[in-house]
Amino acid sequence: MNLNTPSTATAEGTMAPREWRLPGRAAWLLALVMAIALAAMRAAGTLGAPQLRPLLPLGFVLMALSPWVLMHGPGRRAIGLRRPASALAWTHLGAMGLGGAAALACVVIGLVLFGTGSDNWFVSIAANFARSVNLGLPVWQLALMFTITAMSFSPIGEEIFFRGLLQHALAQRFTARVGTGVECIGFGLVHLCHHGVVMGASGLAMQPRSAPIWFGLMVAVAGLFAWLRERSGSLYPAIAAHAAYNLVMSICIFMLLWPVGAGR
């Protein structure tokens, strides 16, 4: 046993590496509280006043840092911050292909059901982005800014927190199925800030036609990322798939929907 690694006694009397920097029984509750707080930050950053917009990227940074604040090295490895079980290139390339295909499916479903109207989730995302940047820049610069941030901040932060820390904490307290189910539902709920919940003159309102569909799609996408994490034993394929999803989403927004979204 490494004397520098904190350990706890197991039921068999052996010493197991300690994962959490706090009592294990409190980990799941703290993870839920963090999820609620981070969701509130996202809602404020996307639906609140312009001066609150920095809360959105700040939330992603806090998600990414959470395992280093709350866990020891064995815990970070347990949530998937380690190499995949297979080091073959297809582990990541295949994950990226699945993520890109999921994004294309969401694009097609949105266009078939709602065209380029306000109920199309990617039109809403384009409009949200347009409100937060200088539209005087060339479109290629706007596309580059959006794509780089979309492929870095949210894939890293969300996968580390949802598929990593939150799922692991809940699985230890309940079961792996419960942990995965709760984190997928939570992932779907927070994405209602980007489409489904809107801030109008009379306050918050729901888009009843498209919000449930968008929520269901986000839960399904989260399930795909969770499957990749479980299958590989690592968060890295899930991060790769998430980045590919956002890349394809960005390409489709700027090729098909940007003039519509930017005008809203």
Secondary structure, DSSP 4 states (H G I P E B T S, - for coil): --TTS-EEE-TTS-EEE--BSS-HHHHHHHHHHHHHHHHHHHHHHHHS-GGGTTHHHHHHHHHHHHHHHHB-HHHHHHTT-S--S---HHHHHHHHHHHHHHHHHHHHHHHHHHTTSTT-HHHHHHHHHHTTS-TTS-HHHHHHHHHHHHHHHHHHHHIIIIIIIIHHHHHHHS-HHHHHHHHHHHHHHHGGGTTTEEEETTEEEE-TTTHHHHHHHHHHHHHHHHHHHHHHTSSHHHHHHHHHHHHHHHHHIIIIIHHHHHT-
